[in-house]
Amino acid sequence: MTSRYWSPLINRLTPYIPGEQPKQQNFIKLNTNENPYPPSPKVKEAMIAEMERLRLYPDPNADVLKEAVSAFYGIPVDHIFVGGNGSDEILAHIFQGLLKHDLPILFPDITYSFYPVYCLLYDVSFEKIPLGDDFQIKIEDYFRTNGGIIFPNPNAPTGCLRPTSEIRELLSKNRDSVIVIDEAYIDFGGESAISLIKDFENLLVVQTLSKSRSLAGLRVGFAVGSPSLIEGLERIKNSFNSYPLDRLAITGATASILDRDYFDQTRQKIIASREFMSQKLQDMGFVVLPSKANFLFVRHPYHQGKKLQQLLREKGILVRHFSDQKIEQFLRITIGTDQECQTLLKTLQEILYDR
Ligand SMILES: *Cc1c(COP(=O)(O)O)cnc(C)c1O
């Protein structure tokens, strides 16, 4: 469809398509990397109390949340940006405010598919850098002139992690543009690049509460970097919306960050299930990329990815398939509860061996 009322910009866009959110509740949902466990009980308690105050606008700076993140990571508050509508909206501000320059930005050819969408929206030129044959990011391929660099670590949808030593090397070779590390999955076994912030003024680390803190429905993220980068993001945010984080989001997110024990318990459970699943899938003949995320990226030498996805769907299990030619043989499977993992394994057994 098109319309004469549209701006030229709209005609140029190719919007992001998120994974399916079925209306029926009876699917086992392993397709959008949600956490299978509920958020900390403290989140609910805090949000119910906050409902009394919904009459009032929220704190535009969300200071309690900034202070919780500051205490969690031991970094000053002026190094922290908090954002509403998930880290996706923070990423949008980053593309518009920190990555849009004359030179093209760099990101991997296989990565979070929102990045090229933002490039079109904000008219940012980009170059895709191919992953290695092992589906790993080759850091030395980024040692070149650029308008900025962004990738997730661990990468999506591969789940593969690069060590902090390599991020440090990249930063020491690239001081002229902003390097954004999207740490949506860092809590499932990686080491955050936040430790490098003190040494590199051009590093911005982005995190979300959607995955490791079970709050995908609340839409909260944050970014950590030097005060100059943070101030840049604040300027964009305050030119767009004073209150991207509502009262319930600020309160729930803060309670979640403060409950360290619950956070550690759930992520350790997911890490243990991931290792178990990885082994079981390999026993079934799947090639499983090494993952430090809450999902596995797998392919079977004798079964097509798309076909497996459809057969699983018919049996009530949703997993994600990407049609990009380089990864069309793969399935991305989110780690579920023990029960969900068992059902997936049993169903795959049936599909692979019984028909
Ligand atoms: C899930 C995800 C995000 C964003 O999540 P939000 O729910 O918007 O916070 C960002 N980057 C990557 C790589 C993701 O997988």
PDBQT file of the ligand as one rigid body, heavy atoms in Angstrom, charges set to zero:
ROOT
HETATM    1  C1  LIG A 401      15.841  -8.319  22.844  1.00  0.00    +0.000 C 
HETATM    2  C2  LIG A 401      16.941  -7.487  22.262  1.00  0.00    +0.000 A 
HETATM    3  C3  LIG A 401      16.977  -6.093  22.386  1.00  0.00    +0.000 A 
HETATM    4  C4  LIG A 401      15.901  -5.219  22.915  1.00  0.00    +0.000 C 
HETATM    5  O1  LIG A 401      15.092  -5.611  23.818  1.00  0.00    +0.000 OA
HETATM    6  P1  LIG A 401      14.033  -4.630  24.492  1.00  0.00    +0.000 P 
HETATM    7  O2  LIG A 401      12.958  -5.548  24.885  1.00  0.00    +0.000 OA
HETATM    8  O3  LIG A 401      13.612  -3.585  23.507  1.00  0.00    +0.000 OA
HETATM    9  O4  LIG A 401      14.763  -4.027  25.636  1.00  0.00    +0.000 OA
HETATM   10  C5  LIG A 401      18.059  -5.406  21.897  1.00  0.00    +0.000 A 
HETATM   11  N1  LIG A 401      19.062  -6.040  21.290  1.00  0.00    +0.000 NA
HETATM   12  C6  LIG A 401      19.070  -7.351  21.135  1.00  0.00    +0.000 A 
HETATM   13  C7  LIG A 401      20.211  -7.987  20.456  1.00  0.00    +0.000 C 
HETATM   14  C8  LIG A 401      18.000  -8.120  21.600  1.00  0.00    +0.000 A 
HETATM   15  O5  LIG A 401      17.984  -9.430  21.392  1.00  0.00    +0.000 OA
ENDROOT
TORSDOF 0
